[in-house]
Amino acid sequence: MQTFFVEIKCALGRTYEVANALAQAEIASEIYSIAGHYDILAKFYVGKDVDIGHFIGEKVHVISGIVDTRTIIAFKAF
């Protein structure tokens, strides 16, 4: 399994809409509202054979209301 996080910046007033769309798509294991430069932090698990770039482009970026993303790839949990 590959673990990664995506910080998501939403259009003004659309954070809950984007979070609900992520939840309905059932692609993220956890979704948090956050403060700072981004509005949402989502945690994802995908198989070793999955291309993370394609996954984000095809599953995350297609959600209406997303303005920008930043991906953080995790190596090991402690």
N, C-alpha and C positions, 0 to 999 in steps of 0.2 A: 504494500500500500504506500501511496505517496500522500503526504499531508501538506496542505498549503492554506494560507489565509488570504483573503482579498479584502482590502479596504475599499469601500465604495463611497464616492461622492455623488449625492443625489441633486437633482434640480430642486430649487426652493419649494418647500411644502410637499415634497413627494417621498420623503423618507419612509413613512409607514406603508405607502403604496408599493415601493420597491421591496421592502422587507417582506410584505405579504406575498408578493410575486415570487420571491426567492423561496419562501416557505411552501407555497403551493406547487412549485416546480420540484420540490423534494430532492434538491441537488446538494444542499448545504447541510452539514451535520449540526451546526450551531450558527445562530444569527444574533448579533448584538447591536444595539444602538450605542454610538460612542460620541465623544466630544473631541474637537480638534479640527484638523484639516479635512477629515472624512466623516461621514455620517453613520456608516454601517461597517461592522467587521464580521465577515462570514468565514467559517472554517469548513474546509472541504477534504474529503478522502476520495482518492481515485486509485484504480489499479496501476501497477507498475508499467503496464503497456500503454497507458493513456497519456497522450501528449497534453500537458497542462495548458499550453498556449492555445491549442485548438479547443480544448474544453471551455476555457474562459471566453473565447471568442464566440463559440457556438451556443453556450448555455447561459452565460452571465451577461455579456455585452448586449444581447438581444432584448434584455428587459428594459422596457420603456421607463424613462425617468433617471437612468444612470448617466452621469455627466463624465465621470472619470473613475479609474480604478488603479490600485497599486497592489501587486501580488508579492507575497512573502512566502517563500518555500521553506518548510521546516525539515530539519534533518533528523532530530532525535528528541524524544520526550524524556524528561527526567522525573 
